[in-house]
Amino acid sequence: NLSPFQFDEHFFIPSWRPTVYGFYSRFHIERVERYKTHLSLPLAPHRRSVYVFFYLKTGRAIRTKGLSRYEIKAGQFFFLPSQQITSVECISEDATGFYCHFQPEIFLKHPLKVEIDKEFPFFQLRAEPVVTVNEFERIEQLMDILEQEYCLSLPERFDLVPLYLTALLSEVKHLTLTSEQANQSASSNITQRYKNALSEFIYKKKTVAEFAEYLAISPN
């Protein structure tokens, strides 16, 4: 379960490290084109102590979540919750975009008090990690703003980071709602919710009836 600094020591070539500012362990955003050539690819399976997203503007990459392998293409995000086993097989030479990691605590300590897993389902343990967005301009503008705030590294402005990050994730959720989530049938949606509940309450709920009550559906 690697912290951001431990990840850097394990997977970047010894002569290079990301630019570290005052709140690096809580929030960090970096251009894919800047760091990709410094990674010791392929990365072995590992766990992270932070939440991660990876966005490609151009190019392609191959990453894993658990035992599943995914190809990420231009216009797609890859979302990863903390504690999830992952690896990176390759990132193409023409890849551009953003990498970001953050601690969920930055939202809970903020007046917004956003619960990441509930508000943004693509971060859930069993969720499909690859998300395609229909529009890019607004999303990329928000990532540009987050990069600017990170580079400013002003403690008195850090409260703006959760705001911009919430806006970014909300835009992603909105722009993928009709194309992906709305196409799910009612039964597949219930199945996914049940899987999520199993992951969360496996040691607390013992019977089908208990899970059915939690999901507000009949045991059948």
Summary of the structure (lengths in Angstrom):
residues: 220
radius of gyration: 18.0
end to end distance: 38.6
largest distance: 58.8
contacts: 623
relative contact order: 0.13
helix: 41%
strand: 25%
